Amino acid sequence: MVGRGYTIFDTAIGRCGIIWSDTGVVAVQLPEAREIDTRRRIFAIHPEAREQRPSNNAELAIEGIVSLLQGNDPDFSEVSLDAGGVPGFNRRVYEFACSIPRGETRTYHEVAKALGASGAAHSVAQAIAKNPYMLIVPCHRMLEAGNYTDRLSPYGGVISKRRLLALEGAHPVASKTLFEVLLPVAPPRPS
């Protein structure tokens, strides 16, 4: 194979996409509301990728993703990732994400502390927001302080962390309410 390939495949939550190179999986795209939107997202981020039959490595990743989205616990340890364009800190965050057991979560602060960068919770959040390996690298197991779930990275499509965690049996706190967002910054009332 020359360059990058991609394919679209069926899962329990819709049609996902996977992009790969000779080195390994480049990215996983969870389903958008419509398949055409999933394809557009792939083309926008990876315009050089051409649709083709999956490589053996991509096929292994697809089998794992399909299994995970059916509620199973697949092993992605044999799936090679193409991390050529991924910064070193992000790689460390992704490696840590893979060590979090199914059904458990960690906050960005806990991850930063475990990586020896205790003041880097914001950097962990940024790395997670850029995770191209959706589900293979389970970034949905990392949450902001308070264990609030929010939307995933650009590769996350319309599925939420809450839904992915529910598949794994975890029960994080629902998203923040309007009051939780506004009250901490609201000016105090005059006496």
N, C-alpha and C positions, 0 to 999 in steps of 0.2 A: 504494500500500500504506500502511496505517496501522499504526503499532506495529512489532512484530517478527514475522518469519516463520521457520519452520524446516522442514527436510525431512530424511528419512532416505534414504541412498543406499548402493548396493552398491560394495564395493571388494574387492581381493584378500585383505584381512585381516578382512573382516566388514562389517557395516552401520554406517556412520558417520553422524553428524548434522552439520548446519550451521545456524547461526542468523544472520540478517541483518536489517538495518534499511534505511531509505532511503539512509543514508550509506554503508553497506558491510557487510562480514562482521563480525559481532559475536563469533562463536566457532565453533570446530570441535570436535566431540566424536568422539574415536576410539571404536571399538566396545568395549562392555563384553562380558561373557561371553554375554549374551543381549540381543536387540534391546530387549526390554521394559526392561532395566536401562539401556540407552543412552537410551531415551526418559525414564525416570525421572530420570536425571542431568540431561538437558536441562530438564525441568520443574522440578527442584529449583533450578537456577541461573537459569533464564529462564522463570518461570511465566507471563509475559505473552506469550510467543511462541505463535503459532498455526501449525499445519501447513498449508502451502500450496505451490503451484508455485514453484520457485526463481526469483528475479530473474535478470536477465542476468548481473549481477556474481557472484551465488552460483553460477550454472551454470558460469561460467568457473573459479571456485575448485574446484567439484566435479570438473570435467574434469582440472584440475591434480593434485588429491589422488588421484584414481583412477590417473592416469598415474604419479605418484610411487610409489604403493604397488605398482605393477607393475614397479618398478625403473627407470623412466625418469627424465629430468631436466627436469621442466616449468618453465615461466617464469611466476612469480606476479606479475610486475611490473605487470601491468594490473589486478590484483585490488585493489579499494578496501577498506580496513579502517575500521570504525567504532571509532575510538580515543577516543571521547568520555569514557569513564570510566577511561581508562588514565593513571596518573601519568606525568609527564614523564620521570623517570629510566627507568621501565620501557620507554617508547617508544624511548629511546636504546638500551637493551639489545636490543630487538627489531630495530631498524634495523641494529645491529651483527651480530646473528644472521643476518640476510639477506645480509650481506656475506661470510660464511664459505663458502668453496667446498664444493660437494658432495664427500663422502668425507673431509673434513677436520674436525678438532675444535679447540676452544680451551677452556682451563680458565677457571673463573670469575675467577681472579686475572688471567689474561691479558686478559680482557674488561674488567675494572675498570680495569686499567692503560691499555688502549687508549682508554677513555672519559675518562681524566684523573682517575680516582677510585681510585688504586691501593690504598687501604685498604678498598674497598667490595666485596670478593669476596662477602661474605655478602649484601649488597644485590642483587648480580647474581643470586645463587642464588635469592633471594626473588622477584625479577622473573621469572625463568625458571619458578619453581614456579607463578606466576600467569598464565602465557602462555595467553590464550584462543584464540589463532590457530594451534593445532596444525598442523604441517606447512607452512602458508603462511609462518609465521615458524618457521624450523627450530631450535627451542630444543634439540632432541636433539643438536645439534652442539656444545653447551656442556656441559662436564663438570666435576666437582669435581677437586681436586688429585689427581694420580695417574692421571687419565683413567679413573676408575671410572664405570661406567654405573649408573644407578639408575632408579627409576620416574619417570614423567613427572608433569605437573601434574594437577589434578582432571579436566581434559579429556582425559587420556591413556588412559583406559580400561585395558584389560589388556595393552596392548602396551608393550614396554620400549624405552628408548633404544638398547640393544644391538641389538635387532631392526631398528629403523629405520636405524641406522648400517650394519648388515650389508647392507641393501637398497642403500645408497649406496656400498658397497665399503670402508668404514672398519672397522678392527678394534681397538676400544678394549679396555682391560683389563676382565676380568669383574668382577662385584661383589665387594666385600670379603668375605673369609672371616671366620669367628668369631674366629680368632686375630688377624687384622689389626685387628679392632674392639677386642678386649679387651687385647691386649698393650701398646699404648701407654699405657693407663691402669692397668694392673695394678701393684700395689705391688712394689718390688724385693724379691727374696728375701734373707733374712738370711744373712750369710756364715757 
